[in-house]
Amino acid sequence: VVGAFANAAILVALADAPPERLRGALFWMMGSAADATWAAAARCAVALLVLGGFLVWRARDLDVLALGDEPAAALGVNVDRASRQLFLVASWLAAATVAAAGLIGFVGLVVPNLARALGARQHRAMLLLSALYGAVLLVAADLLARTVRAPADLPLGAVTALVGVPFFLARLR
């Protein structure tokens, strides 16, 4: 429901947009690294280091929260406070990446599952491996997006969805 409302708001905002702004907005909604700048990359890197660093620092709380609310509380974690903080920081990190490159779907679903399948059991290792595997997946998908139909670019979000949907469906099965 929130996604549908946000999509409607974007469409209303773009209704009278000039063609060049409309094209840029469309590529952002489909996910693209084509308009990436070093300044945007630096902002994203700072967000990753600060917010991702916080999540890695609090990885023990994530491990304990994974046991459930009652066991986590029994082990000394303030469940409400920790859950709220971790949710907010993860949301800010997701917002920073979406602001930089648009809506590139399924990376956040596929990569942590891949990291866990490859042996990362604790959240600290899973967060670090997810950052590495996510970067590799994104670069590989961007390479495909730019070369499959060169000189035209495919939407990066569409390429990651073509990889992510079958992977996710297989994991659900």
C-alpha positions, 0 to 999 in steps of 0.5 A: 500500500505504501509502495503504491501510494509512493508510486502514485505521488511520483507519477503525479510529480512527473506529470508535467516534467520536461522530457530530460527530467522524465528520462532521468526519473524513469532511469532512477525508478528502474535503477541505474548507475549510468549517471553516477558521480564521484560525489554521489559515490563518496556520499554513499561510501560515507553512509556505508562506512558509518551506518554499515559500521554501526550494524557490524558493531551491533552484530551481537545484538542481531545474533541475540535478537534472532533467538526471539524476544524473550531469549534476547531479553533474558540475555540482557538486550533491550529488545525494543530499543535495539530493534528500533535502532537497528531498524532505523539504521538499516532503513537509512542505509537502504535510503542512502543507496536508493538515493544514489542509484535508484531502485535496484531490486533483489540485491538485498534479498539475494545477497544475504541468502547467498552469504548465509548459504556460503557459510556466514552464520553470525551477523557480523560475517554475514553483513561483511560478506553481504557488502562484498557480494552485493558489490560484486553482484551490482558490478556484474549486473551493471556490466551486463546491463551496459553490454548486452544491448550496447550501445543502449543500456538495460535498466540495472534494476531489471537485470538484478530482478532477472537474476533475483526472482528465480533465485528467490523463488528457488529459495522459497521452494 
